[in-house]
Amino acid sequence: MAYVGLYSQIRSNNFKSTLLLIGFPTLILAGVWLVIFILSEFTWEQEQTDAFLQVAPLVAAGVAVWFVIAFLFNSKMIEYATSSHTLDRKNNMRVYNLVENLCMSQGRKMPKINIIETSALNAFASGINEKTFTITLTRGIIDTLDDAELEGVIAHELAHIINKDVRLLIVSIIFVGILGFIVQVLFRTLVYGGHRGGDRKKSDGRVIAVILIVSALVYLLTIIFRFALSRRREFMADAAAAEMTKRPDALASAFRKISGHSEVEEVTSSDVKGMFISNEPKANAFSAVAGLFATHPPIQKRIAFLEQV
């Protein structure tokens, strides 16, 4: 895959972000409609329309509030989830010089640089605007890679910022996270909630079960869409990094060192792990199936791609 059309990629990501902003509430409301339709035994009359019109504004308001909170505080949430902190400039001039030189070559403002104190080899970019754009590196990747390799990794993360991948990813994480939370709450309520007896308990259980099934279906659709976005953006960022540094071999070499050493045990959130430059699934009997739902293409394929650039 050749890296073509930087501005086309930015326009594409902006368009996809807009689609997510419009499509996600629409998908949620469609789920509400489906729940009412099923609970009404597959009939739709004025009573069902009135019920939908009563519930829809509350659902839309809830989604909006959640989104605004996550949009405003996503950087703090990510820092907390990764136990990252600002990388000291005075004692890490090597890293700052690499980032600054790349930013100058691209006419970009310097992003914030964070570090995770772990021996694992990994990195990610985050943020929604120039005030919050951040490149986070692990201590392991800083200490293990040479300058050319580390420059390639930083260029990859800078490409995510330039291409607006980070904003698109954070929007998708926020939306998928809302649905994931709803599904978890409903599942726990269905399994552990309520001790009322008789018909009331059965009725409540049926309602929760229907809402759970519909929510899980909507959640699966958003997950599949997000995976498709994620895998393609990694190839695009690899190619952009090779274009920036003129050293695809250096990034390929970095991937060889990263492979098998990228697991950041301090990070447990699968959403955050999907932001890393490497998110290798652990090998098991279901690896082939798991690959269909991977957030990243196999690292060996990325190395092979860079060797052809």
PAZAPA-4460 file (N, C-alpha, C; in steps of 0.05 Angstrom, whole numbers, plus 32768, in hexadecimal, padded with zeros to 4 digits):
% residues 309
    n_x    n_y    n_z   ca_x   ca_y   ca_z    c_x    c_y    c_z   seq   type   mol
   8011   7FE8   8000   8000   8000   8000   8012   8019   8000     1      M     A
   800F   8029   7FEC   8020   8041   7FEB   8012   8058   7FFA     2      A     A
   8022   8069   8006   8017   8080   8014   8012   8096   8001     3      Y     A
   7FF9   809B   7FFA   7FF3   80AF   7FE6   7FDE   80C2   7FF1     4      V     A
   7FE2   80DC   7FEB   7FCE   80EF   7FF1   7FCA   80F5   800F     5      G     A
   7FDD   8104   801B   7FDB   810B   8037   7FC1   811A   803C     6      L     A
   7FBB   812E   802C   7FA3   813E   8031   7F8A   812E   802A     7      Y     A
   7F8C   811B   8018   7F75   8109   8013   7F6F   80F8   802C     8      S     A
   7F85   80EE   8039   7F82   80DE   8051   7F76   80EF   8067     9      Q     A
   7F7E   8108   806A   7F73   8119   807F   7F56   811E   8079    10      I     A
   7F4F   8124   8060   7F33   8129   8059   7F22   8110   805F    11      R     A
   7F2E   80F9   8058   7F1F   80DF   805D   7F1A   80DB   807A    12      S     A
   7F2E   80E0   808C   7F2B   80DD   80A8   7F17   80F1   80B4    13      N     A
   7F18   810A   80AA   7F05   811E   80B3   7EE8   8115   80AC    14      N     A
   7EE5   810B   8093   7ECB   8101   808A   7EC1   80EA   809C    15      F     A
   7ED4   80D7   80A2   7ECC   80C0   80B2   7EC5   80C9   80CF    16      K     A
   7ED3   80DD   80D9   7ECD   80E7   80F4   7EB1   80F3   80F4    17      S     A
   7EAA   8102   80DF   7E90   810D   80DD   7E7A   80F8   80DB    18      T     A
   7E80   80E3   80CB   7E6D   80CC   80C9   7E69   80BF   80E5    19      L     A
   7E7F   80BC   80F4   7E7C   80B0   810F   7E6B   80C2   8121    20      L     A
   7E70   80DC   8120   7E61   80EF   8131   7E43   80EE   812A    21      L     A
   7E3D   80EB   8111   7E21   80E9   8109   7E16   80CD   810C    22      I     A
   7E26   80BA   8103   7E1D   809E   8102   7E19   8090   811C    23      G     A
   7E2A   8097   8130   7E28   8088   8149   7E0E   808F   8158    24      F     A
   7E06   80A8   815C   7DEC   80AD   8169   7DD5   80A1   8159    25      P     A
   7DD8   80A2   813E   7DC3   8096   812D   7DC1   8078   8133    26      T     A
   7DD8   806B   8135   7DD8   804E   813B   7DCC   8048   8156    27      L     A
   7DD2   8059   816A   7DC7   8055   8185   7DA8   8058   8184    28      I     A
   7D9F   806D   8176   7D82   8071   8174   7D74   805B   8165    29      L     A
   7D82   8050   8150   7D77   8039   8142   7D75   8021   8154    30      A     A
   7D88   801E   8167   7D87   8009   817A   7D6F   800C   818D    31      G     A
   7D6A   8025   8195   7D53   802B   81A6   7D39   8024   8198    32      V     A
   7D38   802C   817E   7D20   8025   816E   7D1C   8007   816D    33      W     A
   7D31   7FF8   8169   7D30   7FDB   8166   7D27   7FCE   8180    34      L     A
   7D31   7FD9   8197   7D29   7FCE   81B1   7D0B   7FD1   81B5    35      V     A
   7D01   7FEA   81AF   7CE4   7FEF   81B3   7CD4   7FDD   81A0    36      I     A
   7CDE   7FDA   8187   7CD0   7FC9   8174   7CCE   7FAC   817D    37      F     A
   7CE4   7FA2   8187   7CE4   7F86   8191   7CD2   7F82   81A9    38      I     A
   7CD5   7F94   81BC   7CC5   7F92   81D5   7CA7   7F96   81CF    39      L     A
   7CA0   7FA3   81B9   7C84   7FA7   81B1   7C7A   7F90   81A0    40      S     A
   7C8A   7F7A   81A0   7C83   7F62   8191   7C81   7F68   8173    41      E     A
   7C95   7F78   816A   7C98   7F7D   814D   7C80   7F8C   8141    42      F     A
   7C75   7F9E   8150   7C61   7FB0   8146   7C6A   7FCD   814B    43      T     A
   7C61   7FDF   813A   7C68   7FFB   813E   7C4F   800D   8139    44      W     A
   7C45   8019   814E   7C2E   802A   814C   7C34   8044   815B    45      E     A
   7C20   8055   815F   7C24   806F   816B   7C30   806C   8187    46      Q     A
   7C28   8058   8196   7C33   8054   81B1   7C51   8050   81B0    47      E     A
   7C5B   8040   819D   7C77   803C   819A   7C86   8055   8191    48      Q     A
   7C79   8064   8180   7C85   807D   8176   7C88   8091   818E    49      T     A
   7C74   8092   819F   7C75   80A4   81B6   7C8B   809B   81C9    50      D     A
   7C8E   8081   81CD   7CA3   8077   81DF   7CBE   807D   81D4    51      A     A
   7CC1   807B   81BA   7CDB   8081   81AD   7CE2   809F   81B0    52      F     A
   7CCE   80B0   81AC   7CD2   80CD   81AE   7CD8   80D5   81CA    53      L     A
   7CCF   80C6   81DE   7CD5   80CC   81FA   7CF2   80C4   8201    54      Q     A
   7CFA   80AD   81F7   7D14   80A2   81FE   7D2B   80AE   81EE    55      V     A
   7D26   80B3   81D5   7D3B   80BC   81C2   7D4B   80D5   81CD    56      A     A
   7D3D   80EA   81D6   7D4C   8102   81E0   7D5E   80FB   81F8    57      P     A
   7D55   80EA   8209   7D64   80E2   8221   7D7E   80D3   8218    58      L     A
   7D7A   80C1   8205   7D91   80B1   81FB   7DA5   80C4   81ED    59      V     A
   7D9B   80D5   81DC   7DAC   80E8   81CE   7DBC   80FA   81E1    60      A     A
   7DAE   8104   81F6   7DBA   8115   820A   7DD0   8106   8219    61      A     A
   7DCA   80ED   8220   7DDE   80DD   822E   7DF7   80D8   821E    62      G     A
   7DF4   80D1   8204   7E0A   80CE   81F2   7E1A   80E7   81EF    63      V     A
   7E0C   80FE   81ED   7E19   8118   81E9   7E2A   811F   8202    64      A     A
   7E1F   811B   821A   7E2D   8121   8232   7E46   8110   8235    65      V     A
   7E43   80F6   8230   7E5A   80E4   8231   7E70   80EC   821D    66      W     A
   7E67   80F3   8205   7E7B   80FA   81F0   7E8A   8114   81F8    67      F     A
   7E7B   8128   8201   7E88   8141   8209   7E9D   813D   821F    68      V     A
   7E95   812D   8233   7EA8   8128   8249   7EC1   8119   823F    69      I     A
   7EBD   8104   822F   7ED4   80F5   8224   7EE4   8106   8211    70      A     A
   7ED7   8117   8201   7EE5   8128   81EE   7EF7   813C   81FD    71      F     A
   7EED   8147   8213   7EFC   815C   8221   7F13   8150   8232    72      L     A
   7F0E   8138   823D   7F21   812C   8250   7F2F   8113   8246    73      F     A
   7F2F   810E   822B   7F3B   80F6   8221   7F58   80F4   8227    74      N     A
   7F67   810A   8226   7F84   8109   822B   7F8A   8100   8247    75      S     A
   7F7B   810B   825B   7F7F   8103   8277   7F77   80E6   827B    76      K     A
   7F62   80DD   826D   7F59   80C2   8270   7F6E   80AF   8265    77      M     A
   7F7A   80B6   824E   7F8F   80A5   8242   7FA8   80A4   8254    78      I     A
   7FB0   80BB   825E   7FC7   80BC   8270   7FC3   80AB   8289    79      E     A
   7FAA   80AC   8293   7FA4   809C   82AB   7FA4   807E   82A4    80      Y     A
   7F99   8077   828D   7F97   805B   8285   7FB2   804F   827E    81      A     A
   7FC6   805F   8276   7FE0   8055   826F   7FF6   805B   8284    82      T     A
   7FEE   806A   8299   8002   8072   82AD   8019   8081   82A1    83      S     A
   8013   8092   828D   8028   80A1   827F   802A   80BD   828B    84      S     A
   8041   80C9   8287   8046   80E4   8290   8058   80F3   827D    85      H     A
   805B   810D   8280   806B   811D   826E   8089   8114   826F    86      T     A
   8095   8111   8257   80B1   810A   8256   80C2   8123   825B    87      L     A
   80D4   8121   826F   80E5   8137   8276   80F7   813F   825F    88      D     A
   80F6   8158   8257   8106   8161   823F   8124   8162   8246    89      R     A
   812A   816C   825D   8146   8170   8263   8157   8157   8262    90      K     A
   814B   8141   826B   815A   8127   826B   8154   8115   8254    91      N     A
   8144   811F   8241   813D   810F   822A   813E   811F   8210    92      N     A
   8154   812E   820C   8157   813F   81F5   8158   812F   81DB    93      M     A
   8162   8117   81DC   8162   8106   81C4   8146   8102   81B9    94      R     A
   8133   80FB   81CA   8118   80F7   81C0   810C   8112   81B6    95      V     A
   810F   8127   81C6   8104   8141   81BE   810F   814B   81A3    96      Y     A
   8129   8146   819F   8136   814F   8186   812A   813F   816E    97      N     A
   8126   8126   8172   811A   8115   815C   80FE   811F   8156    98      L     A
   80EE   8124   816A   80D2   812E   8166   80D2   8149   8159    99      V     A
   80E3   815B   8163   80E3   8176   8159   80EC   8177   813C   100      E     A
   8100   8168   8135   810A   8167   8119   80F5   815D   8106   101      N     A
   80E6   8148   810E   80D1   813E   80FD   80BA   8153   80FA   102      L     A
   80B3   8160   8110   809E   8174   8110   80A6   818B   80FE   103      C     A
   80BF   8194   8100   80C8   81AA   80EF   80C7   81A2   80D1   104      M     A
   80CE   8189   80CB   80CE   8180   80AF   80B2   817F   80A4   105      S     A
   809E   817C   80B5   8082   817A   80AC   8073   8194   80B1   106      Q     A
   8080   81A9   80BC   8073   81C2   80C2   805D   81BF   80D7   107      G     A
   8063   81AE   80EB   8050   81A8   8100   8059   81B4   811B   108      R     A
   8046   81BA   812D   804D   81C1   8148   8055   81A9   8157   109      K     A
   8066   81AD   816B   8070   8197   817C   8059   818C   818D   110      M     A
   8054   8172   818B   8040   8166   819E   804C   8162   81B9   111      P     A
   803C   815D   81CD   8045   8156   81E7   8052   813A   81E6   112      K     A
   8066   8135   81F6   8073   811A   81F6   806F   810E   8212   113      I     A
   8063   80F7   8213   805F   80E8   822C   806F   80CE   822C   114      N     A
   8072   80C3   8243   8081   80A9   8246   8072   8097   8259   115      I     A
   8073   807D   8253   8069   8068   8264   8082   8059   826F   116      I     A
   8085   8058   8289   809D   804C   8294   809A   802D   8295   117      E     A
   80A0   8021   827E   809F   8004   827B   80B4   7FFC   8267   118      T     A
   80BE   7FE3   826A   80D2   7FD8   8258   80C7   7FCF   823E   119      S     A
   80AC   7FCE   823B   80A0   7FC7   8222   80A7   7FDB   820C   120      A     A
   80A6   7FD1   81F3   80AC   7FE3   81DC   8092   7FEA   81CE   121      L     A
   8089   8003   81D2   8071   800C   81C5   806F   802A   81C5   122      N     A
   805B   8034   81B6   8056   8051   81B4   803A   8056   81A9   123      A     A
   802F   806E   81AE   8016   8075   81A2   8013   8093   81A1   124      F     A
   8001   809C   8190   7FFA   80B8   818E   7FDD   80BC   8197   125      A     A
   7FD7   80D3   81A2   7FBC   80D9   81AB   7FB7   80F7   81A9   126      S     A
   7F9E   80FF   81AE   7F96   811B   81AE   7F82   8121   8198   127      G     A
   7F74   8138   819C   7F60   8140   8188   7F66   815B   817B   128      I     A
   7F79   8169   8186   7F81   8183   817A   7F9E   8189   8183   129      N     A
   7FA8   81A0   8179   7FC5   81A6   817E   7FCB   81AA   819C   130      E     A
   7FB7   81B1   81AC   7FBB   81B4   81C9   7FBF   8199   81D7   131      K     A
   7FB2   8184   81CB   7FB3   816A   81D9   7FC2   8154   81CA   132      T     A
   7FCD   815A   81B2   7FDC   8146   81A3   7FF4   813D   81B4   133      F     A
   7FF7   8122   81B6   800C   8117   81C7   8018   80FE   81BA   134      T     A
   8032   80FC   81BC   803F   80E3   81B4   804A   80D6   81CE   135      I     A
   8041   80BE   81D3   8049   80B0   81EB   805C   8098   81E4   136      T     A
   8073   8097   81F1   8087   8082   81EC   808B   8073   8206   137      L     A
   8092   8059   8204   809A   804A   821C   80B7   804E   8221   138      T     A
   80BF   804A   8239   80DC   804C   8240   80EC   8037   8230   139      R     A
   80DF   801F   822D   80ED   800A   821F   80F3   8011   8202   140      G     A
   80E1   801E   81F4   80E5   8024   81D8   80FA   803A   81D5   141      I     A
   80FB   804D   81E8   810F   8062   81E8   812B   8056   81EC   142      I     A
   812D   8044   81FF   8148   8039   8206   8151   8024   81F2   143      D     A
   813F   8017   81E4   8147   8000   81D3   814D   8008   81B6   144      T     A
   813D   801B   81AA   8141   8021   818E   8157   8036   818A   145      L     A
   8165   8034   8173   8178   8048   816D   816A   8061   8161   146      D     A
   8178   8076   815B   816C   808F   8153   815A   808C   813A   147      D     A
   8165   807E   8126   8155   807B   810D   813C   806B   8111   148      A     A
   813E   8056   8122   8126   8046   8127   8111   8055   8138   149      E     A
   811B   8064   814C   8109   8073   815D   80FC   808A   814D   150      L     A
   810C   8096   813B   8101   80AB   8129   80EA   809F   8118   151      E     A
   80ED   8087   810E   80D8   807A   80FE   80BF   8076   810E   152      G     A
   80C2   806D   8127   80AA   8069   8139   809D   8084   813E   153      V     A
   80AC   8098   8144   80A1   80B3   814A   8093   80BE   8131   154      I     A
   809F   80BA   811A   8093   80C3   8101   8078   80B5   80FC   155      A     A
   8077   809B   8102   805E   808C   8100   8048   8099   8111   156      H     A
   804F   80A0   812A   803B   80AC   813C   8034   80C8   8133   157      E     A
   8048   80D7   8129   8043   80F2   811F   8030   80F0   8107   158      L     A
   8033   80DC   80F7   8021   80D8   80DF   8004   80D4   80E8   159      A     A
   8000   80C6   80FE   7FE5   80C3   8109   7FD9   80DE   8111   160      H     A
   7FEA   80F0   811B   7FE0   810A   8123   7FDA   811B   810A   161      I     A
   7FED   811B   80F7   7FE9   812A   80DE   7FD1   8121   80CE   162      I     A
   7FCD   8107   80CD   7FB7   80FB   80BD   7F9C   80FD   80CB   163      N     A
   7F9C   8107   80E4   7F84   8108   80F5   7F7A   80ED   80FD   164      K     A
   7F8C   80D9   80FB   7F85   80BE   8105   7F7D   80BE   8122   165      D     A
   7F8D   80CE   8132   7F89   80CD   814F   7F6D   80D7   8156   166      V     A
   7F64   80EC   8149   7F49   80F7   814F   7F34   80E3   8147   167      R     A
   7F37   80D6   8130   7F24   80C2   8127   7F23   80AB   813A   168      L     A
   7F3B   80A2   8143   7F3C   808B   8155   7F2F   8092   8170   169      L     A
   7F34   80A9   817B   7F29   80B1   8195   7F0B   80B3   8193   170      I     A
   7F01   80BE   817D   7EE4   80C0   817A   7ED8   80A4   8179   171      V     A
   7EE5   8092   816B   7EDA   8076   8169   7EDC   8068   8184   172      S     A
   7EF2   806D   8193   7EF5   8061   81AE   7EDF   806B   81C1   173      I     A
   7EDA   8085   81BF   7EC5   8090   81D1   7EAA   8083   81CB   174      I     A
   7EA3   8081   81B2   7E89   8075   81AA   7E88   8058   81B1   175      F     A
   7E9D   8049   81A9   7E9C   802C   81B0   7E9C   8028   81CE   176      V     A
   7EAA   803A   81DC   7EAB   8038   81F9   7E8F   803B   8206   177      G     A
   7E7F   804E   81FB   7E64   8052   8205   7E54   8038   8203   178      I     A
   7E55   802C   81EB   7E46   8013   81E7   7E50   7FFC   81F8   179      L     A
   7E6B   7FFB   81FA   7E77   7FE6   820B   7E6D   7FE8   8228   180      G     A
   7E6C   8001   8232   7E63   8006   824D   7E45   7FFD   8250   181      F     A
   7E35   8005   823C   7E18   7FFD   823D   7E15   7FDF   823E   182      I     A
   7E24   7FD1   822C   7E22   7FB4   822B   7E2A   7FA7   8245   183      V     A
   7E40   7FB1   8252   7E49   7FA6   826B   7E34   7FAA   8281   184      Q     A
   7E29   7FC2   8283   7E15   7FC8   8297   7DFC   7FB6   8294   185      V     A
   7DF3   7FB4   827B   7DDB   7FA3   8276   7DE1   7F86   827C   186      L     A
   7DF8   7F7C   8275   7DFF   7F60   827A   7E00   7F5B   8298   187      F     A
   7E0D   7F6D   82A7   7E0E   7F69   82C4   7DF2   7F6B   82D1   188      R     A
   7DE2   7F7D   82C7   7DC7   7F80   82D1   7DB7   7F66   82CC   189      T     A
   7DBA   7F5B   82B4   7DAB   7F43   82AD   7DB4   7F2B   82BE   190      L     A
   7DCE   7F29   82C3   7DD8   7F12   82D2   7DD5   7F15   82F0   191      V     A
   7DDB   7F2D   82FB   7DDB   7F31   8318   7DC4   7F42   8323   192      Y     A
   7DB8   7F51   8312   7DA5   7F65   831C   7D8A   7F5B   8323   193      G     A
   7D7D   7F68   8336   7D61   7F63   833C   7D5C   7F49   834A   194      G     A
   7D4C   7F49   835F   7D44   7F30   836C   7D26   7F2F   8370   195      H     A
   7D18   7F40   8360   7CFB   7F3F   8361   7CF1   7F25   8355   196      R     A
   7CDB   7F1B   8360   7CD1   7F02   8355   7CBA   7F06   8342   197      G     A
   7CAF   7EF0   8338   7C97   7EF0   8328   7C9A   7EFC   830C   198      G     A
   7C83   7F05   8301   7C82   7F0E   82E6   7C92   7F28   82E2   199      D     A
   7C94   7F39   82F6   7CA2   7F52   82F4   7CC0   7F4D   82EE   200      R     A
   7CCB   7F39   82FC   7CE7   7F33   82F8   7CEC   7F28   82DC   201      K     A
   7CDA   7F16   82D2   7CDD   7F0B   82B8   7CDA   7F21   82A3   202      K     A
   7CC8   7F34   82A7   7CC4   7F4A   8294   7CDD   7F5B   8293   203      S     A
   7CE8   7F62   82AA   7D00   7F73   82AB   7D17   7F64   829D   204      D     A
   7D1A   7F4A   82A2   7D2F   7F3B   8296   7D2D   7F3A   8278   205      G     A
   7D15   7F38   826E   7D11   7F38   8251   7D19   7F53   8244   206      R     A
   7D11   7F68   8251   7D18   7F83   8247   7D36   7F87   8246   207      V     A
   7D43   7F80   825C   7D60   7F83   825D   7D6E   7F71   8248   208      I     A
   7D64   7F58   8245   7D70   7F46   8232   7D6D   7F51   8215   209      A     A
   7D56   7F5C   820E   7D53   7F68   81F4   7D65   7F7F   81EF   210      V     A
   7D67   7F91   8203   7D79   7FA8   8201   7D96   7F9F   81FF   211      I     A
   7D9D   7F8B   820E   7DB9   7F80   820E   7DC0   7F76   81F2   212      L     A
   7DAE   7F66   81E6   7DB3   7F5A   81CC   7DB6   7F70   81B7   213      I     A
   7DA4   7F83   81B7   7DA5   7F99   81A3   7DBE   7FAA   81A7   214      V     A
   7DC5   7FB0   81C0   7DDD   7FBF   81C6   7DF6   7FB1   81BD   215      S     A
   7DF7   7F96   81C2   7E0E   7F86   81BA   7E11   7F86   819C   216      A     A
   7DFB   7F85   818D   7DFB   7F85   8170   7E07   7FA0   8166   217      L     A
   7DFD   7FB6   8171   7E07   7FD0   8169   7E25   7FD3   8170   218      V     A
   7E2C   7FC9   8188   7E48   7FC9   8191   7E5A   7FBA   817D   219      Y     A
   7E51   7FA3   8174   7E60   7F92   8161   7E65   7FA1   8147   220      L     A
   7E50   7FAF   813D   7E52   7FBE   8124   7E67   7FD4   8127   221      L     A
   7E67   7FE3   813E   7E7A   7FF8   8141   7E96   7FEE   8144   222      T     A
   7E99   7FD6   8151   7EB4   7FCA   8155   7EC0   7FC3   813A   223      I     A
   7EAF   7FB6   8129   7EB9   7FAD   810E   7EC2   7FC5   80FE   224      I     A
   7EB2   7FDB   80FF   7EBA   7FF3   80F0   7ED4   7FFF   80FB   225      F     A
   7ED7   7FFF   8115   7EEF   800A   8121   7F08   7FF9   8119   226      R     A
   7F06   7FDE   8119   7F1C   7FCD   8112   7F25   7FD3   80F5   227      F     A
   7F12   7FD6   80E3   7F19   7FDC   80C7   7F28   7FF6   80C5   228      A     A
   7F1F   800A   80D4   7F2D   8024   80D3   7F4A   8021   80DE   229      L     A
   7F4C   8013   80F4   7F66   8011   8102   7F7B   8003   80F1   230      S     A
   7F75   7FEC   80E5   7F89   7FDD   80D6   7F94   7FEE   80BE   231      R     A
   7F82   7FFB   80B0   7F8B   800B   8099   7F9D   8022   80A2   232      R     A
   7F95   802F   80B8   7FA4   8047   80C0   7FC1   8041   80C8   233      R     A
   7FC6   8028   80D2   7FE1   8021   80D9   7FF3   801E   80C0   234      E     A
   7FE9   8012   80AB   7FF8   8011   8092   7FFE   802D   8087   235      F     A
   7FEA   803E   8088   7FED   805A   807E   8002   8069   808F   236      M     A
   8002   8065   80A9   8015   8073   80BA   8031   8068   80B6   237      A     A
   8034   804E   80B1   804E   8042   80AB   805A   804E   8092   238      D     A
   8049   8050   807D   8052   805B   8064   8059   8079   8067   239      A     A
   8049   8088   8076   804F   80A4   807B   8069   80A8   808A   240      A     A
   806E   8097   809D   8088   8098   80AC   809F   8093   809A   241      A     A
   809D   8080   8088   80B2   807A   8074   80B6   8093   8062   242      A     A
   80A0   80A0   805B   80A2   80B8   804A   80B0   80CF   8059   243      E     A
   80AA   80D2   8072   80B6   80E8   8082   80D3   80E4   8086   244      M     A
   80DB   80CC   808E   80F7   80C7   8097   8109   80BF   8080   245      T     A
   80FC   80B6   806A   810B   80AA   8053   811A   8091   805C   246      K     A
   8111   8085   8072   811F   806D   807C   810B   8057   8084   247      R     A
   80FE   804B   8070   80EB   8036   8076   80F9   801E   8084   248      P     A
   8113   801A   807E   8122   8004   808A   8124   8008   80A8   249      D     A
   8126   8021   80B1   8129   8027   80CE   8110   8020   80DD   250      A     A
   80F9   8027   80D2   80DF   8020   80DF   80DB   8001   80DE   251      L     A
   80E3   7FF4   80C8   80E1   7FD7   80C7   80F3   7FCA   80DC   252      A     A
   810A   7FD5   80E0   811C   7FCB   80F5   8111   7FD0   8111   253      S     A
   8104   7FE7   8115   80F6   7FEC   812E   80E1   7FD8   8134   254      A     A
   80D1   7FD1   811F   80BC   7FBD   8123   80C7   7FA1   812A   255      F     A
   80DE   7F9A   811F   80EB   7F81   8126   80F2   7F80   8144   256      R     A
   80FB   7F96   814E   8102   7F98   816B   80E9   7F99   817C   257      K     A
   80D4   7FA6   8172   80BB   7FA9   8181   80AC   7F8E   8183   258      I     A
   80AD   7F7E   816D   809E   7F66   816C   80A4   7F53   8183   259      S     A
   808F   7F4B   8191   8092   7F39   81A8   8099   7F47   81C2   260      G     A
   809D   7F61   81C1   80A5   7F70   81D9   8093   7F89   81DD   261      H     A
   807B   7F89   81D1   806B   7FA1   81D1   8055   7FA2   81E7   262      S     A
   8051   7F8C   81F5   803B   7F8A   8208   8041   7F9D   8220   263      E     A
   8030   7FB1   8223   8032   7FC4   823A   801F   7FBA   824F   264      V     A
   8029   7FAB   8263   8018   7F9F   8277   8009   7FB3   8288   265      E     A
   8014   7FCB   828A   8007   7FDF   829A   7FEC   7FE8   828E   266      E     A
   7FE9   7FE3   8274   7FD0   7FEC   8266   7FBE   7FD4   8262   267      V     A
   7FA6   7FD6   826D   7F93   7FC0   826C   7F7C   7FC6   8258   268      T     A
   7F77   7FDF   8251   7F61   7FE6   823F   7F67   7FDE   8223   269      S     A
   7F56   7FCE   8217   7F59   7FC6   81FB   7F57   7FDE   81E8   270      S     A
   7F47   7FF2   81F0   7F44   800A   81DF   7F5E   8019   81DD   271      D     A
   7F6B   801C   81F4   7F85   802A   81F5   7F9A   801A   81E6   272      V     A
   7F9A   8000   81EA   7FAE   7FEF   81DC   7FAC   7FF2   81BE   273      K     A
   7F94   7FF7   81B4   7F90   7FFA   8198   7F9D   8013   818D   274      G     A
   7FA6   8026   819E   7FB3   803E   8196   7FD1   803A   8192   275      M     A
   7FDC   8025   819D   7FF9   8021   819C   8003   801A   8180   276      F     A
   801C   801F   817B   8028   8019   8161   8028   7FFB   815C   277      I     A
   8029   7FEB   8171   8027   7FCE   816F   8014   7FC3   8184   278      S     A
   8001   7FB3   817B   7FEE   7FA7   818D   7FEB   7F8A   8184   279      N     A
   7FFF   7F7A   818A   8001   7F5E   8181   7FF0   7F4C   8193   280      E     A
   7FDD   7F3E   8188   7FCD   7F2B   8198   7FDF   7F14   81A1   281      P     A
   7FDA   7F0A   81B9   7FE9   7EF3   81C2   7FE2   7EDA   81B2   282      K     A
   7FF6   7ECA   81AB   7FF2   7EB2   819B   7FE2   7E9E   81AA   283      A     A
   7FCD   7E93   819E   7FBD   7E7E   81AA   7FAE   7E6E   8194   284      N     A
   7F9E   7E5C   819C   7F90   7E4B   8188   7F7C   7E5B   8177   285      A     A
   7F75   7E73   8181   7F61   7E83   8172   7F6E   7E9A   8164   286      F     A
   7F88   7E9A   8160   7F97   7EB0   8155   7F8D   7EB7   8139   287      S     A
   7F87   7EA3   8129   7F7E   7EA8   810D   7F63   7EB7   810D   288      A     A
   7F51   7EAF   811F   7F37   7EBC   8120   7F3A   7ED8   812C   289      V     A
   7F4B   7EDA   8141   7F50   7EF4   814E   7F5B   7F08   813A   290      A     A
   7F6A   7EFF   8126   7F76   7F11   8113   7F61   7F21   8104   291      G     A
   7F49   7F15   8101   7F33   7F23   80F3   7F2A   7F3C   8103   292      L     A
   7F2E   7F3B   811D   7F26   7F51   812E   7F3D   7F61   8139   293      F     A
   7F55   7F5F   812D   7F6D   7F6C   8136   7F6B   7F8A   8130   294      A     A
   7F77   7F9A   8142   7F78   7FB7   813E   7F8F   7FBE   812C   295      T     A
   7FA3   7FAD   8129   7FBB   7FB2   8119   7FC0   7F9B   8106   296      H     A
   7FCB   7FA2   80EE   7FD4   7F8C   80DD   7FEC   7F7D   80EA   297      P     A
   7FF1   7F64   80E2   8008   7F55   80ED   8022   7F65   80E9   298      P     A
   8032   7F65   80FD   804B   7F76   80FC   805E   7F6C   80E5   299      I     A
   805D   7F52   80DF   806E   7F48   80CA   8065   7F53   80AF   300      Q     A
   804B   7F56   80AB   8041   7F62   8092   8049   7F7F   8090   301      K     A
   804A   7F8D   80A7   8052   7FA9   80A7   8070   7FAB   80A0   302      R     A
   8080   7F99   80AA   809D   7F98   80A3   80A0   7F93   8085   303      I     A
   8092   7F7F   807B   8093   7F78   805F   808B   7F90   804D   304      A     A
   8076   7F9F   8056   806D   7FB6   8047   8083   7FCC   8046   305      F     A
   8090   7FD1   805D   80A5   7FE5   805E   80BD   7FDD   804E   306      L     A
   80C3   7FC4   804C   80D9   7FBB   803C   80D5   7FBF   801E   307      E     A
   80BC   7FC3   8016   80B5   7FC8   7FFA   80B2   7FE6   7FF3   308      Q     A
   80B1   7FF7   8008   80AE   8013   8003   80C6   801F   7FF6   309      V     A
***
